[in-house]
Amino acid sequence: MATPSPREITAPQLCPASTETGRPPGWILWLFGVDLLLGALFVADWAAGGPSSQLHAWLDIETEQTVATWYSSIQLFAVAVLLGAFAWGMQARGERDRWLLLPPALFLFLSADEVIEVHEYVGYKLFSQEQRAGSAFDYVGIWGFVLGPIFLAVVGWIGWHGRRHLRGLPRVRRRYILGLLLFAGGAAFVDEAANFVQVGGAAHALQVLVEEVAEMAGVTFILWATWDLLAGTGLAPRFDAAAAPAPRQMPRPAGRAALAPRPRLAAPAPDRQANL
């Protein structure tokens, strides 16, 4: 029996390459439902005037450290994990492109940023509260106009460098583009619209709803695209018994000794005279 090579032992268990699917998986549909539900709960809380301060603190999707914040952070982390699995799977196939490490690193940073608020810190450094006072950008500053294009440029450069991995997967490509535009458009550009509406009014609530739901839905589209990228390249994990690797069997020595079972030693007969 031939001894498997280290690559055969360490390579991931790959499912056969599948084509893109036009319909999202059931769990993706659930995530889209959660995106809309969080937006609807925000509208209901705003329309009721925030009757519960604790409930308002959880449902206010405009502020940080809420249910929506942690939900988005988990989604972005899931994208980073799947992109990391894609990078590992491609390297197991012999791919040695270090570009593959950039997408998971980017989304891991975005996941952390949802909680630690690096973009907020940079925004105040770019345009301090004193500079905002009395200006047209007194509410959220100008960070979206600065960091938004930078983010899209970085993502565009990464996508252009790795475009060969998306050949033959036009739906995946379109979902990535749509998801990134929704995510960046909501987080950066729609956020800037808050500078030009009355804070606390109906227009402000609509602006927050569009911004945050677009951001969450954008991440869901990116997650869907990444899942289909794994499926389209034959790297999607399988959760059935067929995906489990077969146990390795140790080779048996050749010859008659391998065929004949070892004789078992009989137990010694009891000494009857010892009992007399």
JOQUINOR-V297551 format. One record per pair of residues at least 4 apart in sequence whose C-alpha atoms are under 7 Angstrom apart, sorted by the first residue. I is the first residue (numbers start at 0). J is the second residue. D is the distance in Angstrom with one decimal. If there is no record, write none. Layout:
i/j/d
I/J/D
I/J/D
//
This chain:
i/j/d
0/250/6.4
3/7/5.9
3/8/6.7
4/8/6.5
5/9/6.1
6/10/5.7
10/91/5.4
11/88/6.4
12/242/6.4
12/244/7.0
13/233/6.0
13/234/5.3
14/233/5.5
14/234/6.3
14/235/6.5
14/236/6.9
14/237/6.7
15/233/5.3
16/230/6.4
16/231/5.7
16/232/5.5
16/233/3.7
17/230/5.6
17/231/5.1
17/233/6.3
18/231/5.3
19/168/6.8
19/170/6.9
19/227/6.2
19/231/5.9
23/27/6.0
23/28/6.5
24/28/6.6
25/29/6.4
26/30/6.4
27/31/6.3
27/223/6.6
28/32/6.2
29/33/6.3
30/34/6.2
30/219/6.7
31/35/6.4
31/216/6.4
31/219/6.7
32/36/6.0
33/37/6.1
34/38/6.5
34/212/6.1
34/215/5.9
34/216/6.1
35/39/6.1
35/212/6.8
36/40/6.1
37/41/6.2
37/67/6.9
38/42/6.4
38/208/6.1
38/212/6.1
39/43/6.2
40/44/6.1
40/58/6.7
41/45/6.1
41/58/5.6
41/59/5.9
41/60/6.6
42/46/6.0
43/47/6.1
44/48/6.3
44/49/5.1
44/55/6.7
45/49/5.8
49/55/5.6
51/55/5.9
52/56/6.1
53/57/6.6
54/58/6.2
55/59/5.6
56/65/6.6
57/65/4.8
57/66/5.5
58/65/6.5
58/66/6.5
59/65/6.9
60/65/6.7
60/67/5.8
60/211/6.7
61/207/6.1
63/68/6.0
64/68/5.6
64/69/6.9
64/114/6.6
65/69/6.5
66/70/6.1
67/71/6.1
68/72/6.2
68/113/6.2
68/114/7.0
69/73/6.1
70/74/6.3
71/75/6.2
71/215/6.3
72/76/6.1
72/110/4.4
72/111/6.8
72/113/5.6
73/77/6.2
73/110/6.8
74/78/6.4
74/218/6.8
75/79/6.3
75/106/5.8
75/107/6.9
75/109/6.7
75/110/5.0
75/218/6.7
76/80/6.2
76/106/6.6
76/107/5.7
76/110/5.4
77/81/6.2
78/82/6.1
78/106/6.6
78/222/5.4
78/225/6.9
79/83/6.0
79/103/4.2
79/104/6.9
79/106/5.1
79/107/5.4
80/84/6.2
80/103/6.8
81/85/6.2
81/225/6.7
82/86/6.2
82/102/6.6
82/103/5.2
82/225/6.8
83/87/6.1
83/103/5.4
84/88/6.0
85/89/6.1
85/229/6.3
85/234/6.8
86/90/6.2
86/99/5.2
86/100/6.5
87/91/6.1
88/92/6.5
88/234/6.6
89/93/6.6
89/94/5.3
90/94/4.4
90/95/5.9
100/104/6.3
101/105/6.0
102/106/6.4
103/107/6.0
104/108/6.3
105/109/6.3
106/110/6.0
107/111/6.4
108/112/6.0
109/113/6.4
111/115/6.1
112/116/4.9
112/117/5.5
116/120/6.6
117/121/6.3
118/122/5.9
119/123/6.4
120/124/6.3
121/125/6.1
122/126/6.1
122/140/6.9
122/142/4.7
123/127/4.6
123/128/6.8
125/142/6.9
126/130/6.0
126/131/6.5
126/140/6.0
126/141/6.7
127/131/6.2
128/132/6.3
131/136/5.9
131/137/4.3
131/140/6.2
132/137/5.3
133/137/6.4
135/194/6.6
136/140/4.8
136/141/6.5
136/194/5.2
137/194/6.4
138/193/6.8
138/194/5.2
139/191/6.5
139/193/7.0
139/194/6.3
141/145/6.7
142/146/5.8
143/147/5.1
143/187/4.1
143/188/5.6
143/191/6.3
144/148/6.8
144/187/6.9
144/188/6.7
145/149/6.7
146/150/6.0
147/151/6.3
147/183/6.3
147/187/5.3
148/152/6.0
149/153/6.2
150/154/6.2
151/155/5.9
152/156/6.1
153/157/6.3
154/158/6.0
155/159/6.0
156/160/6.2
157/161/6.2
158/162/5.7
162/166/6.8
165/172/6.5
168/172/6.4
169/173/6.2
170/174/6.1
171/175/6.2
171/224/4.9
171/227/6.4
171/228/6.4
172/176/6.3
173/177/6.0
174/178/5.8
174/220/5.8
174/221/6.5
174/224/5.5
175/179/6.0
175/220/6.8
175/221/5.3
175/224/5.8
176/180/6.1
177/181/6.1
178/182/6.0
178/217/3.9
178/218/6.0
178/220/4.8
178/221/5.1
179/183/5.9
179/217/6.1
179/221/7.0
180/184/5.4
181/185/5.8
181/213/5.3
181/214/5.8
181/217/4.7
182/186/6.0
182/213/6.2
182/214/4.1
182/215/7.0
182/217/4.6
182/218/6.3
183/187/5.6
184/188/5.0
184/189/6.1
185/189/4.9
185/190/6.4
185/210/4.2
185/211/6.4
185/213/5.4
185/214/5.1
186/190/5.9
186/210/6.2
186/214/5.9
187/191/6.6
189/210/5.5
190/210/6.1
193/203/6.4
193/206/6.7
196/202/6.2
196/203/5.8
197/202/7.0
197/203/6.2
198/203/5.6
199/203/5.9
199/204/6.8
200/204/6.4
201/205/6.2
202/206/6.1
203/207/6.2
204/208/6.1
205/209/6.2
206/210/6.0
207/211/6.0
208/212/5.9
209/213/5.8
210/214/6.2
211/215/6.2
212/216/5.9
213/217/5.8
214/218/6.5
215/219/6.4
216/220/6.2
217/221/6.3
218/222/6.1
219/223/6.1
220/224/6.1
221/225/6.1
222/226/6.2
223/227/6.3
224/228/6.0
225/229/6.4
226/230/6.3
227/231/5.8
228/232/6.2
229/233/6.1
229/234/4.7
229/235/4.6
230/234/5.7
230/235/4.6
237/242/5.6
238/242/6.7
251/257/6.5
252/257/5.7
253/257/5.8
255/259/6.1
271/275/6.9
//
